[in-house]
Amino acid sequence: MLIAAFCYPTGNQLVWEAQQGRRLRPRIQDDCLDNPFNKVLLMSLGSLPFWGVLIAAASPPPPSAGQLVNTALVALFSGVAATSLFLYARSLARRASELAAVDATQSSEVVFAMFGEVLILGAPWPTAAALAGVVVVMVGLGLKAALRSRPRSNDSPPPGCRRPPVRPSDRIFCIRAPGF
């Protein structure tokens, strides 16, 4: 889990940077990166060497039927559906602030996974510490949403400027006649 906590966001960021052509990464201009399902497939294929080394080093016993079913459900719902939606939202981000907002919502996945595990897989109810963590996550998301929706003092355009018909969070562009 600790390794996945670093590898998953790093893979998402590398795919986004390759698509945007940022940070010394070559820009990959291919229609396949416009489809979130293709991104999931590319990241999954890219992780196969790691899994091969891990299986060879650990030599685990074959999984039980229940483990296979649970793994298939997690792979389908989290790996395909949720990750594809998440990568689609990241592909819409053009600025770092938009990207940070998308990434912040990913923390709510923990809440849904925990309650889904209780309801679907019959796991025990979370401890007080786990529920406190849920509260912290929800408060953080609420604060992010509240701060994002609050009007900023610099939202009104300066004199002689106009705001093009775009999202309120976008920058204000000044269009002035020559000589002014």
Secondary structure as GFF3:
##gff-version 3
##sequence-region A 1 180
A	DSSP	alpha_helix	2	20	.	.	.	ID=ss1
A	DSSP	three_ten_helix	31	34	.	.	.	ID=ss2
A	DSSP	alpha_helix	36	58	.	.	.	ID=ss3
A	DSSP	alpha_helix	65	74	.	.	.	ID=ss4
A	DSSP	pi_helix	75	82	.	.	.	ID=ss5
A	DSSP	alpha_helix	83	92	.	.	.	ID=ss6
A	DSSP	alpha_helix	96	105	.	.	.	ID=ss7
A	DSSP	alpha_helix	108	121	.	.	.	ID=ss8
A	DSSP	alpha_helix	128	149	.	.	.	ID=ss9
###
